[in-house]
Amino acid sequence: MVTIEREGGDRTMENGGRGPGPLPGDGPRVPYEGVWRFTAPAVDVSVPQARRAVRDLLYRQGVPVSDDTMQGLLLIVSELVTNVVRHAALLSPMLAVEVAVGAEWVRVSVEDNHPYRPTALVADHGQTGGRGLLLVREVTREAGGACDVEHTANGGKVIWAALPLKAVSGLDPSESPYGHGPAGPGHSGLGPAGAF
């Protein structure tokens, strides 16, 4: 079972644990704005539970998210939680999912305590797996969003993706609507110009 708590921003990372991306309060206030966080065990059943929890939260809060954006967010959550389950569970038996919503964007983050910083590799078309982070990067880029990975103060990492709530028309794929290029200031992340 997943319990979602409204978050006050008390995290151990720089910028309240939310990296360089957009934060609630960076624009006009809206009734659905806020930050929610939940934890779950790093096991297979947590993947669909996290996806449902994020979907239900956004609907319950009345966030005006399009079907395409919702599908993108849910795919991102699935891929990031699956990565924790498959690659970090031994050192990180629990994971955290955070949903932050502003007036014009929604951001999902998945945090674990494993120190390894993943690399988005070039797709090997002969492989059947290993493309999750590439998929996260591409879904984010196509939506006109930003994504990145940050180390936490406790030695783990948080991977986040922020997508605009409204469709971004005519966006140059190398630019982000947040004014920081594809993955925020100090680009080191998932964006098209680099790897994690």
C-alpha positions as CSV (number, residue, x, y, z in Angstrom):
1,M,0.0,0.0,0.0
2,V,1.2,3.5,-0.9
3,T,0.5,6.5,1.4
4,I,1.0,9.9,-0.1
5,E,1.9,12.8,2.1
6,R,1.9,16.4,1.2
7,E,5.5,17.5,1.4
8,G,6.9,20.6,3.0
9,G,10.2,20.4,1.1
10,D,12.3,19.1,4.0
11,R,14.8,17.1,2.0
12,T,18.6,16.6,2.3
13,M,19.5,17.8,-1.2
14,E,20.4,21.2,-2.5
15,N,17.2,23.2,-3.4
16,G,15.0,21.1,-1.1
17,G,15.9,17.9,-3.0
18,R,14.3,19.1,-6.2
19,G,17.3,19.9,-8.4
20,P,17.5,22.8,-10.7
21,G,14.1,22.3,-12.3
22,P,10.9,24.2,-11.7
23,L,9.4,24.5,-8.2
24,P,6.0,25.3,-6.9
25,G,5.8,29.0,-6.4
26,D,7.7,29.8,-9.6
27,G,4.7,31.6,-11.1
28,P,1.1,32.2,-10.3
29,R,-0.5,30.1,-7.5
30,V,-3.2,27.7,-8.5
31,P,-5.4,25.4,-6.3
32,Y,-3.8,22.2,-7.4
33,E,-0.2,23.4,-6.8
34,G,1.8,21.4,-4.3
35,V,4.4,18.7,-3.6
36,W,3.5,15.2,-2.5
37,R,5.9,12.3,-1.6
38,F,5.5,8.7,-0.9
39,T,7.8,5.7,-0.3
40,A,7.5,2.1,-1.3
41,P,9.6,-1.0,-1.1
42,A,11.9,-1.6,-4.1
43,V,10.0,-4.6,-5.4
44,D,8.1,-5.4,-8.6
45,V,4.6,-4.7,-7.3
46,S,5.7,-1.1,-6.5
47,V,5.9,-0.2,-10.2
48,P,2.1,-0.4,-11.0
49,Q,1.3,0.9,-7.5
50,A,3.5,4.0,-8.1
51,R,2.0,4.6,-11.5
52,R,-1.6,4.4,-10.1
53,A,-0.7,6.6,-7.1
54,V,0.7,9.3,-9.4
55,R,-2.3,9.1,-11.7
56,D,-4.8,9.2,-8.9
57,L,-3.1,12.1,-7.1
58,L,-3.1,14.2,-10.3
59,Y,-6.8,13.5,-11.0
60,R,-7.8,14.0,-7.3
61,Q,-6.0,17.4,-7.2
62,G,-7.7,18.5,-10.4
63,V,-4.5,19.1,-12.3
64,P,-5.3,20.0,-15.9
65,V,-3.0,17.4,-17.4
66,S,-3.6,16.3,-21.0
67,D,-3.9,12.6,-21.9
68,D,-0.6,12.7,-23.7
69,T,1.2,14.4,-20.8
70,M,-0.4,11.9,-18.3
71,Q,0.7,8.9,-20.4
72,G,4.3,10.4,-20.6
73,L,4.4,11.0,-16.8
74,L,3.2,7.5,-16.1
75,L,5.7,5.9,-18.5
76,I,8.5,8.0,-16.8
77,V,7.4,6.8,-13.3
78,S,7.2,3.2,-14.5
79,E,10.7,3.4,-16.0
80,L,12.3,5.1,-13.1
81,V,10.7,2.9,-10.4
82,T,11.6,-0.2,-12.5
83,N,15.2,0.9,-12.6
84,V,15.3,1.2,-8.8
85,V,13.8,-2.3,-8.5
86,R,16.1,-3.9,-11.0
87,H,19.4,-2.1,-10.2
88,A,19.3,-0.5,-6.8
89,A,17.2,-2.7,-4.5
90,L,20.1,-4.4,-2.9
91,L,21.5,-1.2,-1.5
92,S,18.2,0.7,-1.5
93,P,15.3,-1.5,-0.2
94,M,13.0,1.6,-0.2
95,L,12.4,4.2,-2.9
96,A,10.6,7.5,-2.8
97,V,8.4,9.1,-5.5
98,E,7.7,12.8,-5.4
99,V,5.1,14.7,-7.5
100,A,5.5,18.5,-7.6
101,V,2.9,20.5,-9.5
102,G,3.1,24.2,-10.5
103,A,0.8,26.4,-12.5
104,E,2.3,25.3,-15.8
105,W,4.2,22.1,-15.2
106,V,4.3,18.8,-13.4
107,R,7.4,17.1,-12.1
108,V,8.0,13.5,-11.0
109,S,11.1,12.4,-9.1
110,V,12.2,9.0,-8.0
111,E,14.9,8.7,-5.3
112,D,16.9,5.8,-4.1
113,N,19.9,5.3,-1.8
114,H,22.2,3.5,-4.3
115,P,25.3,5.6,-5.0
116,Y,25.6,4.6,-8.7
117,R,24.8,7.4,-11.1
118,P,23.3,5.7,-14.2
119,T,24.3,6.4,-17.8
120,A,21.9,6.7,-20.7
121,L,23.6,4.6,-23.3
122,V,23.1,4.6,-27.0
123,A,20.4,2.1,-27.8
124,D,21.7,-1.4,-28.9
125,H,18.9,-2.6,-31.2
126,G,19.9,-6.2,-30.5
127,Q,19.2,-5.7,-26.8
128,T,15.7,-6.2,-25.3
129,G,16.3,-4.1,-22.3
130,G,18.4,-1.2,-21.1
131,R,16.5,1.5,-22.9
132,G,14.5,2.9,-19.9
133,L,16.6,6.0,-19.4
134,L,16.7,6.8,-23.1
135,L,13.0,6.5,-23.1
136,V,12.7,8.9,-20.2
137,R,14.9,11.4,-22.0
138,E,13.0,11.1,-25.2
139,V,9.5,11.4,-23.7
140,T,10.7,14.4,-21.7
141,R,12.3,16.1,-24.8
142,E,9.3,15.5,-27.0
143,A,7.0,17.1,-24.4
144,G,9.2,20.2,-24.1
145,G,10.3,19.3,-20.6
146,A,13.5,18.9,-18.7
147,C,15.1,16.0,-16.8
148,D,18.2,15.3,-14.8
149,V,19.8,13.2,-12.1
150,E,21.2,14.6,-8.8
151,H,23.2,13.1,-6.0
152,T,21.5,13.2,-2.5
153,A,23.4,14.2,0.6
154,N,23.0,10.7,1.9
155,G,24.9,9.3,-1.1
156,G,22.0,8.2,-3.2
157,K,20.4,9.8,-6.2
158,V,17.2,11.4,-7.4
159,I,16.1,11.3,-11.1
160,W,13.5,13.8,-12.1
161,A,11.5,14.9,-15.1
162,A,9.4,18.0,-15.4
163,L,6.8,18.3,-18.2
164,P,4.7,21.3,-19.2
165,L,0.9,21.0,-18.5
166,K,0.1,22.7,-21.8
167,A,1.3,21.6,-25.2
168,V,4.5,23.4,-26.3
169,S,4.1,24.2,-30.0
170,G,7.0,25.1,-32.2
171,L,9.6,24.3,-29.5
172,D,13.1,23.7,-30.7
173,P,14.1,20.3,-29.3
174,S,17.4,21.7,-28.0
175,E,15.6,24.2,-25.7
176,S,13.5,23.8,-22.6
177,P,10.6,26.0,-21.7
178,Y,12.3,26.5,-18.4
179,G,15.1,28.6,-20.0
180,H,18.0,26.3,-19.1
181,G,18.5,24.2,-22.2
182,P,17.5,20.6,-22.3
183,A,18.2,19.6,-18.7
184,G,18.6,22.7,-16.6
185,P,21.6,24.7,-15.5
186,G,24.9,22.9,-15.5
187,H,23.4,20.4,-17.9
188,S,24.7,16.9,-16.9
189,G,21.6,14.9,-17.3
190,L,19.2,13.1,-19.4
191,G,18.7,15.8,-22.0
192,P,19.5,15.3,-25.7
193,A,22.9,16.9,-25.4
194,G,24.4,14.4,-23.0
195,A,24.0,11.3,-20.8
196,F,23.3,11.0,-17.1
